[in-house]
């Protein structure tokens, strides 16, 4: 009996010795957004790259229990919005019934062992296009950091453009890894059927590092095996105990601008933005650096979560020089064409600067076009619900495709215009751009075909010669129409662009014959008798696109907080018998990013409203007054001319319009 008791006690001691401390993380609403408040938040070690700010009111942050205690000691006033982030992530989880992509065991994300298995399975299932995983270094605790390649000859080093995608620099951000595997699966499953997938595999070398910080990720798995672990840094012993305060922030440990100041990174070894003792002090960042420098990459994506933004250099408040800035912005805008992410520097997108980060080193020292996509909204957080994993991966699919394409030569119809010529002709002017980062492979060939087979071109094929990286050329050509073409018909051209090795890029440009018919016009020069308004909508003469007046939601200064303001058309408009209806208006705005939102909406009954996208809308972030995924306007602009397509409502007898803010 005594021996059994001793044996049981010894077993318990062994079990207790393996239990890791679990730090409590909370979401706090800290009142005040002035510089002293932000400095205190930074000084206690709270990263400010994933916050929600209501200007001059509050800032919402994620803080550990130790950090919360320090905020109290510094006299900050705050409310606790979420008491336990790990429990919150688990309790809100909705399982995913979709199975077009295999999910993992931690809120849909792969565990460390599942990541290893996934890389092995891809190489086994698609050996012709996916390489075996390749060691590029080891972590602080001795785990291997792996990379693998997708290409038509994965075991060979070919003279093709190389592109790199990385993930899990921060251990609590698994979406950077998951969307890589989603993209790779799409490439593998569509290689034989999709021209873009085939071209990317055949003419690029796509490299993937799914997990840069394996130690931090394994630690999160140990303290929260079902997901929701809050370790951010690596697991270097920095004298801060064995909890989540231990380690170096790998995204402050790169060499470019390392330690430039103590606000973009921290010298405090227990801070969550601790930059390490020196640039590249950590084996994880050394591995990424050495891997990049031993390859000929043209561009790199360093994935993180969250904020629905695409961040480029610089980490301080400056911008890259031209022509790089235009290159970076134009590629970024194309990447975010469908997911609506805001493109800009850290200061422009999240109001926060960094130093020693991977993007600045990749661009500033390695000379690569580089971005950080911050995947997911504020509501998604670090560990989205399982049913959000696949949608968030889908959001990045087009961005990943474009990023692979622009790593070499990539051709687009950059711009097109039309003007009336003599007789029944339309003169088209088109600009062809190589938006990629490498020169064309031989001469670029253009083929034109009349849209809908209406009309003919005097010349159908053009050899425009070699097109250098990021350069463009202009073509002018008349389309001769038959004199029987009536007004209100869509005409134009389909253009095919290719070189010796590219896939055939096909684009279409159309115009409507005849003069447009105006069904309703508002110039704001008289009272707004055609509109119902709530809130403070009215006219102003302080700024106008043309004439003297314009319509504004806030004619007496800045708009107020928390007040819904609507201006809606009183009488409906009929679209019966109308071909290609559209709404056009001039607008300018200054609206708080990722919080406030202006939407243009349509209704067929005056009760049920749908937000419509235009050329300048962004996708709602799911916070503040921004419904997740809905199109609307935020940020700041000068006067722009917006066009919104109403083709889906052609033939409707009653349509109403409104702006809601």
C-alpha positions in Angstrom: 0.0 0.0 0.0 2.8 2.4 0.9 4.8 1.5 -2.2 1.8 2.1 -4.4 1.3 5.5 -2.8 4.9 6.5 -3.5 4.7 5.3 -7.1 1.5 7.3 -7.7 3.1 10.4 -6.2 6.2 10.1 -8.4 4.0 9.8 -11.5 2.1 13.0 -10.5 5.4 14.9 -10.1 6.5 13.9 -13.6 3.2 15.1 -15.0 3.3 18.4 -13.1 6.8 19.1 -14.4 5.5 19.0 -18.0 2.7 21.6 -17.5 3.5 25.0 -19.1 2.3 28.2 -17.6 -0.7 29.7 -19.4 -0.8 33.5 -19.5 -4.2 35.1 -19.6 -4.8 37.4 -22.5 -7.6 39.9 -22.6 -9.0 42.5 -25.0 -9.0 45.9 -23.3 -10.6 49.2 -24.3 -8.1 51.8 -23.1 -9.5 55.3 -23.0 -7.4 57.9 -24.6 -5.4 57.8 -27.8 -2.9 60.6 -27.2 0.9 60.0 -27.4 1.4 59.5 -23.7 -1.2 56.7 -23.7 0.4 55.1 -26.7 3.8 55.3 -25.2 2.7 53.6 -22.0 1.1 50.8 -24.1 4.3 50.3 -26.0 6.5 50.5 -22.9 4.6 47.8 -21.1 5.2 45.5 -24.1 1.8 45.6 -25.9 2.3 45.4 -29.7 0.3 48.2 -31.5 0.2 46.5 -34.9 -3.2 44.8 -34.2 -5.4 47.4 -32.5 -8.6 49.2 -33.1 -8.6 52.9 -32.6 -11.5 55.4 -32.2 -9.6 58.6 -32.7 -9.6 60.8 -29.6 -11.8 58.3 -27.7 -10.2 54.9 -27.1 -7.8 52.2 -28.4 -8.6 48.5 -28.1 -5.6 46.2 -27.5 -4.8 42.6 -26.6 -2.8 42.4 -23.4 -1.5 39.7 -21.1 -2.4 39.8 -17.4 1.0 41.1 -16.5 0.6 43.9 -19.1 -2.8 44.7 -17.8 -1.4 45.1 -14.2 1.2 47.5 -15.5 -1.5 49.6 -17.3 -3.3 49.9 -13.9 -0.1 50.9 -12.2 0.4 53.6 -14.8 -3.0 55.0 -14.2 -4.7 54.2 -17.5 -8.4 53.8 -17.5 -9.8 50.8 -19.4 -12.6 48.3 -19.7 -12.1 44.5 -20.2 -14.1 43.6 -23.3 -13.0 40.0 -23.6 -11.7 38.3 -20.4 -9.9 35.3 -21.9 -8.9 35.4 -25.5 -8.1 31.7 -25.8 -11.4 30.7 -24.3 -13.1 33.3 -26.5 -11.6 31.8 -29.7 -12.7 28.3 -28.7 -16.2 29.2 -27.5 -17.1 31.2 -30.6 -15.9 28.5 -33.0 -18.3 27.3 -35.7 -17.2 24.0 -37.3 -16.8 24.1 -41.1 -18.9 21.8 -43.2 -17.0 22.6 -46.4 -14.5 20.0 -47.4 -12.9 21.2 -50.7 -9.8 21.8 -48.5 -8.7 19.6 -45.6 -8.6 21.5 -42.4 -6.5 21.0 -39.3 -7.1 20.2 -35.6 -6.6 23.7 -34.1 -9.6 25.7 -35.0 -9.2 24.4 -38.5 -5.5 25.2 -38.6 -2.8 22.5 -38.9 -0.8 21.5 -35.9 2.9 21.3 -36.2 2.9 17.6 -37.0 0.0 18.2 -39.5 2.2 20.8 -41.3 5.0 18.3 -41.6 2.5 15.7 -42.9 0.9 18.1 -45.4 4.3 18.9 -47.0 5.1 15.2 -47.3 1.7 14.4 -48.7 1.9 17.1 -51.4 5.3 15.9 -52.5 4.1 12.3 -52.6 0.8 13.1 -54.4 2.3 15.5 -56.9 5.9 14.6 -57.3 6.1 16.1 -60.8 5.5 19.6 -59.5 6.0 19.6 -55.7 9.5 19.1 -54.2 10.4 17.3 -51.0 10.7 19.6 -48.1 14.1 21.2 -47.8 15.8 22.3 -44.5 16.9 25.9 -44.5 18.0 26.1 -40.9 17.0 25.3 -37.3 15.1 27.2 -34.6 16.3 28.2 -31.1 15.0 24.8 -29.7 16.5 22.9 -32.6 13.5 22.3 -34.8 14.0 22.3 -38.6 12.7 25.2 -40.6 11.5 23.8 -43.9 10.9 25.2 -47.4 9.4 23.5 -50.5 9.1 24.4 -54.1 6.2 24.2 -56.7 7.5 24.1 -60.3 7.4 21.8 -63.3 10.9 20.5 -62.5 10.9 20.8 -58.7 14.2 19.0 -58.2 16.1 21.2 -60.7 17.3 24.8 -60.4 15.9 26.4 -63.6 16.4 29.9 -64.9 12.8 30.9 -64.1 11.6 33.7 -61.9 11.6 32.8 -58.2 8.9 34.0 -55.8 8.8 33.4 -52.1 5.8 33.1 -49.7 6.4 32.9 -45.9 4.2 32.3 -42.9 4.0 32.0 -39.1 6.7 34.5 -38.2 4.4 35.3 -35.3 3.4 32.0 -33.6 -0.2 33.0 -33.0 -0.9 33.8 -36.7 -1.6 30.5 -38.5 -3.5 32.0 -41.4 -0.2 32.8 -43.1 0.5 29.1 -43.3 -3.0 27.9 -44.1 -3.4 30.2 -47.1 -0.1 29.0 -48.5 -1.3 25.4 -48.5 -4.6 26.4 -50.0 -2.8 28.2 -52.8 -0.5 25.2 -53.4 -3.5 22.8 -53.4 -5.2 25.0 -56.0 -2.0 24.9 -58.2 -1.8 21.1 -57.9 -5.5 20.4 -58.6 -5.8 22.8 -61.5 -2.4 22.3 -63.1 -3.9 20.3 -66.0 -7.0 22.5 -66.6 -6.4 26.1 -65.7 -4.0 28.2 -67.9 -2.9 30.4 -65.0 -2.1 27.5 -62.7 -0.2 25.7 -65.5 1.7 28.9 -66.4 2.7 29.6 -62.8 4.0 26.0 -62.3 5.7 25.8 -65.7 7.3 29.2 -65.9 7.9 30.1 -62.2 9.7 28.6 -59.2 7.3 29.2 -56.3 8.9 28.7 -52.9 7.0 28.3 -49.6 8.2 28.5 -46.0 5.0 27.7 -44.1 6.4 28.1 -40.6 9.3 30.3 -39.7 8.7 30.1 -35.9 8.1 26.4 -35.1 9.0 26.7 -31.4 6.5 29.4 -30.7 3.8 27.5 -32.6 4.6 24.2 -30.8 4.4 26.1 -27.5 1.0 27.5 -28.5 -0.1 23.9 -29.3 1.1 22.8 -25.8 -0.8 25.4 -23.9 -3.9 25.5 -26.1 -4.1 22.2 -28.1 -7.4 23.1 -29.7 -6.2 26.5 -30.8 -6.1 30.0 -29.4 -2.6 30.1 -28.0 -1.2 33.6 -27.6 2.6 33.2 -27.9 3.9 35.7 -30.5 7.7 35.5 -30.3 10.2 32.7 -30.6 11.2 30.7 -27.5 14.6 32.2 -26.7 15.1 32.4 -23.0 15.1 36.1 -22.4 14.8 36.0 -18.6 11.1 36.5 -18.6 10.0 33.1 -17.3 8.5 30.3 -19.3 5.3 32.0 -20.4 4.4 34.1 -23.5 6.6 37.0 -22.5 9.6 34.9 -23.3 11.4 35.2 -26.7 12.3 37.6 -29.5 9.9 39.2 -31.9 11.3 37.8 -35.2 9.6 40.6 -37.1 11.8 43.2 -35.3 15.0 41.2 -35.6 15.9 41.8 -39.3 18.9 43.9 -40.2 17.4 46.9 -42.1 16.7 49.6 -39.6 17.2 47.3 -36.7 16.8 49.2 -33.4 16.3 52.5 -35.2 14.1 53.7 -32.3 12.3 52.3 -29.3 8.8 52.8 -30.6 9.0 50.6 -33.7 10.6 47.9 -31.6 11.5 47.4 -28.0 14.8 46.9 -26.1 12.8 45.4 -23.2 13.4 41.6 -23.3 9.9 40.9 -22.0 8.1 43.1 -24.5 6.2 41.4 -27.2 8.1 43.6 -29.7 11.5 42.8 -28.2 14.0 43.1 -31.1 16.7 40.8 -29.7 20.3 41.7 -28.7 21.4 42.4 -32.2 20.2 42.3 -35.8 19.7 38.7 -37.0 20.6 37.4 -33.5 18.0 34.7 -34.0 18.5 31.5 -36.0 15.1 31.8 -37.5 15.7 35.1 -39.1 19.2 34.0 -40.1 17.7 31.0 -41.9 15.3 33.2 -43.9 18.0 35.8 -44.7 20.4 33.1 -45.9 17.7 31.3 -47.9 16.8 34.6 -49.7 20.4 35.6 -50.4 21.2 32.2 -51.9 18.3 32.5 -54.3 17.4 34.9 -57.1 14.0 35.9 -55.8 12.2 38.9 -57.4 9.5 39.3 -54.8 8.4 38.0 -51.4 5.2 37.9 -49.4 5.7 37.7 -45.6 2.2 36.7 -44.3 0.8 37.8 -41.0 -2.6 38.3 -39.3 -4.8 40.4 -39.0 -6.3 43.8 -40.2 -7.3 43.3 -43.8 -4.4 45.4 -45.1 -1.5 44.9 -47.5 1.6 46.7 -46.0 4.7 47.7 -47.9 7.8 49.7 -47.0 8.8 51.7 -45.2 8.2 50.8 -41.6 8.8 54.4 -40.6 6.6 57.2 -41.9 8.5 57.6 -45.2 7.7 56.2 -48.7 9.8 54.4 -51.3 11.3 56.5 -54.0 9.8 56.5 -57.5 9.5 54.5 -59.7 9.4 51.9 -57.0 6.5 53.5 -55.2 4.3 53.3 -58.3 5.4 49.7 -58.9 4.6 48.7 -55.4 1.3 50.5 -55.2 0.1 49.2 -58.6 0.9 45.6 -57.9 -0.6 45.9 -54.5 -3.8 47.4 -55.9 -4.1 44.5 -58.3 -3.5 42.0 -55.6 -6.3 43.4 -53.5 -8.7 43.9 -56.4 -11.2 41.4 -55.0 -10.4 41.1 -51.2 -10.6 44.9 -50.8 -7.5 45.2 -48.5 -6.1 48.7 -48.0 -2.7 49.1 -49.5 0.0 51.3 -47.9 2.7 51.6 -45.4 2.2 50.6 -41.8 1.6 54.3 -40.9 -1.0 54.6 -43.7 -2.9 51.4 -43.0 -2.7 50.7 -39.2 -1.2 53.9 -37.9 1.8 52.2 -36.5 5.5 52.1 -37.5 8.1 49.3 -37.1 11.8 48.7 -37.5 13.8 45.6 -38.1 10.9 43.9 -39.9 11.1 41.4 -42.8 9.5 43.6 -45.4 11.9 46.5 -45.0 14.9 44.1 -45.0 13.6 42.2 -48.1 13.1 45.5 -50.0 15.8 47.7 -48.5 18.7 45.2 -48.4 17.8 42.3 -50.6 16.2 44.5 -53.3 12.9 42.6 -53.5 9.4 43.8 -54.0 7.9 42.8 -50.7 4.6 43.0 -48.7 3.0 41.9 -45.5 -0.6 40.8 -46.0 -2.4 41.0 -42.7 -5.1 38.3 -43.2 -8.5 38.7 -41.6 -10.6 41.3 -39.9 -10.6 42.6 -36.4 -13.4 40.2 -35.6 -11.4 37.2 -37.1 -8.5 38.0 -34.8 -5.5 35.8 -34.6 -7.5 32.5 -34.5 -10.6 32.8 -36.6 -13.5 30.5 -36.2 -13.0 27.3 -38.2 -15.7 28.2 -40.7 -13.7 31.3 -41.6 -10.5 29.6 -42.4 -11.4 28.6 -46.0 -13.1 32.0 -46.9 -10.0 33.8 -45.6 -7.7 31.5 -47.7 -10.0 32.2 -50.7 -9.6 35.9 -50.2 -5.8 35.5 -50.8 -6.0 33.2 -53.8 -6.1 35.9 -56.4 -3.5 37.9 -54.6 -1.2 34.9 -54.5 -1.8 34.3 -58.2 -1.0 37.9 -59.2 2.1 37.9 -57.0 3.4 34.8 -58.8 2.6 36.3 -62.2 4.3 39.6 -61.6 7.5 37.9 -60.5 8.3 37.5 -64.2 6.8 39.3 -67.2 3.1 39.8 -67.1 1.0 41.7 -69.6 -2.2 43.6 -69.2 -4.4 46.1 -71.0 -3.4 48.9 -68.7 -5.7 51.6 -70.2 -8.1 52.0 -73.1 -10.2 54.8 -74.5 -12.5 55.5 -77.4 -13.5 58.5 -79.5 -15.7 58.9 -82.5 -14.0 58.8 -85.9 -15.2 59.7 -89.4 -18.3 57.9 -90.5 -19.2 54.7 -88.7 -15.8 54.2 -87.0 -14.7 54.3 -83.4 -11.0 55.1 -82.7 -9.6 53.0 -79.9 -6.4 54.0 -78.0 -5.0 51.3 -75.8 -1.9 51.1 -73.5 -0.3 47.7 -73.1 1.8 47.3 -70.0 4.3 44.7 -68.8 3.4 45.0 -65.2 5.8 42.3 -64.2 9.3 42.6 -62.7 11.2 41.0 -65.6 11.5 41.8 -69.3 9.4 40.0 -71.9 10.6 36.7 -73.4 11.1 37.9 -76.9 8.7 40.1 -78.8 5.2 40.7 -77.5 2.3 39.9 -79.9 -1.1 41.6 -79.8 -4.2 40.1 -81.4 -7.5 42.1 -81.7 -10.9 40.7 -82.4 -14.2 42.8 -82.6 -16.4 42.3 -79.6 -19.6 40.5 -80.5 -18.2 40.2 -84.1 -19.5 43.7 -84.8 -17.2 45.7 -87.1 -13.7 45.0 -88.3 -10.1 46.3 -87.7 -7.8 47.5 -90.4 -5.1 45.6 -88.6 -5.7 42.6 -86.3 -2.2 41.6 -85.3 0.6 43.7 -83.9 4.2 42.8 -83.0 5.2 45.5 -80.5 8.7 44.2 -79.9 10.3 43.5 -76.6 8.5 45.0 -73.6 10.8 45.8 -70.7 9.8 45.2 -67.0 7.3 47.8 -65.8 7.2 49.5 -69.3 4.2 50.1 -71.6 3.4 51.0 -75.2 0.4 52.6 -76.9 -1.6 51.4 -79.9 -4.2 53.3 -81.8 -6.6 51.6 -84.2 -10.0 52.3 -85.7 -13.0 49.9 -85.5 -15.1 50.1 -88.6 -18.8 49.5 -87.9 -21.5 48.6 -90.3 -23.9 51.5 -90.8 -26.8 49.3 -89.5 -25.6 49.2 -85.9 -28.2 51.1 -83.8 -27.6 53.2 -80.7 -27.3 51.4 -77.4 -25.3 48.5 -78.6 -22.1 47.3 -76.9 -19.1 47.3 -79.2 -15.4 47.1 -78.7 -12.6 44.5 -78.8 -11.2 41.4 -77.2 -7.4 41.6 -77.0 -4.9 38.7 -76.6 -1.4 39.5 -75.4 1.5 37.0 -75.2 5.2 36.5 -75.7 7.3 33.4 -76.5 6.6 31.7 -73.2 3.7 33.5 -71.5 0.2 32.2 -71.3 -2.2 34.2 -73.4 -3.7 37.2 -71.5 -7.2 38.0 -72.7 -9.0 41.2 -71.9 -12.0 43.0 -73.2 -12.9 46.7 -73.6 -16.3 47.9 -74.7 -18.3 51.1 -75.2 -22.0 51.7 -75.9 -22.9 53.2 -79.3 -24.9 56.5 -79.3 -25.3 59.1 -76.7 -26.4 58.1 -73.1 -29.9 59.1 -72.0 -30.0 60.8 -68.6 -32.9 59.4 -66.4 -32.1 61.6 -63.4 -29.7 64.4 -62.7 -28.8 66.1 -59.4 -26.3 69.0 -59.6 -26.9 70.3 -56.0 -27.3 73.9 -57.2 -30.9 74.0 -55.9 -32.5 72.7 -52.7 -32.5 68.9 -52.2 -36.2 68.5 -53.0 -35.8 65.1 -54.6 -34.3 63.6 -51.5 -35.2 62.5 -48.0 -32.5 63.0 -45.4 -31.8 61.9 -41.9 -28.9 63.2 -39.8 -27.1 66.2 -41.1 -27.0 65.8 -44.9 -27.2 69.1 -46.8 -25.6 71.4 -49.4 -22.2 73.2 -49.1 -20.3 75.7 -51.1 -17.0 75.0 -49.4 -16.1 72.5 -52.1 -17.5 71.4 -55.4 -16.6 69.3 -58.4 -18.3 71.7 -60.8 -20.6 74.6 -60.2 -20.9 76.1 -56.7 -22.5 73.5 -54.5 -22.1 69.9 -53.5 -24.0 67.5 -51.2 -22.3 66.6 -47.9 -23.1 64.6 -44.8 -21.5 67.2 -42.6 -22.0 70.8 -43.9 -21.0 72.3 -40.6 -17.7 70.6 -40.0 -16.6 67.1 -39.0 -19.2 64.4 -38.9 -20.4 63.2 -35.4 -19.7 59.9 -33.8 -22.3 57.1 -33.6 -25.0 58.8 -35.8 -26.4 57.0 -38.8 -27.0 59.5 -41.6 -28.9 58.7 -44.8 -29.9 60.6 -48.0 -32.3 58.7 -50.2 -34.1 59.4 -53.5 -37.8 60.0 -52.9 -39.2 58.9 -56.2 -38.2 55.7 -57.9 -36.6 55.5 -61.4 -37.7 53.0 -64.0 -35.1 51.0 -65.9 -37.6 49.3 -68.2 -36.2 49.3 -71.7 -32.9 50.6 -70.6 -29.7 48.9 -71.8 -26.5 49.1 -69.7 -27.8 51.4 -66.9 -25.2 53.0 -64.7 -24.9 55.6 -62.0 -22.2 58.2 -62.3 -21.2 60.8 -59.6 -18.3 62.8 -58.5 -17.2 62.4 -54.9 -14.5 63.1 -52.4 -14.3 61.9 -48.8 -12.3 61.8 -45.6 -13.5 58.9 -43.6 -11.8 57.0 -40.7 -10.2 53.8 -42.1 -11.4 50.4 -40.9 -14.2 52.0 -38.8 -16.5 54.5 -40.5 -18.1 53.8 -43.9 -20.1 55.4 -46.7 -22.2 53.0 -48.8 -24.2 53.6 -52.0 -27.2 51.3 -52.0 -30.1 50.3 -54.3 -33.5 49.0 -53.6 -36.4 47.7 -55.7 -39.0 48.2 -53.0 -37.7 51.0 -50.8 -37.3 48.7 -47.9 -34.6 46.1 -48.7 -31.2 47.6 -49.7 -28.1 46.3 -51.3 -24.7 48.0 -51.2 -23.1 48.2 -54.7 -19.4 48.2 -55.6 -17.8 50.9 -57.8 -14.3 51.6 -59.0 -13.3 53.2 -55.6 -15.1 51.1 -53.0 -13.3 49.0 -50.4 -14.5 45.8 -48.7 -15.9 46.4 -45.2 -13.6 45.3 -42.4 -16.3 44.0 -40.1 -15.8 46.6 -37.4 -17.2 50.0 -36.5 -19.9 50.8 -39.0 -18.3 48.6 -41.7 -20.3 45.4 -42.4 -17.8 42.7 -43.2 -17.4 42.3 -47.0 -19.8 45.0 -48.0 -18.5 47.6 -50.5 -18.1 51.2 -49.4 -15.9 54.2 -49.1 -13.3 54.9 -46.5 -10.0 56.8 -46.2 -9.4 60.0 -48.0 -9.6 61.1 -51.6 -9.7 64.2 -53.8 -12.5 64.5 -56.3 -13.0 61.4 -58.3 -15.6 60.3 -60.9 -17.2 57.1 -59.8 -19.2 54.7 -62.0 -21.5 52.0 -60.6 -22.8 49.3 -63.0 -26.6 48.7 -62.7 -26.8 46.0 -65.4 -28.2 43.5 -62.9 -31.2 45.8 -62.4 -32.0 46.5 -66.1 -35.7 46.1 -66.7 -36.8 46.9 -63.1 -39.8 49.1 -63.0 -38.8 50.8 -59.7 -35.4 51.4 -58.3 -34.5 53.6 -55.4 -31.0 54.9 -54.5 -29.5 56.1 -51.2 -26.2 57.0 -49.5 -25.9 55.7 -46.0 -23.1 56.8 -43.6 
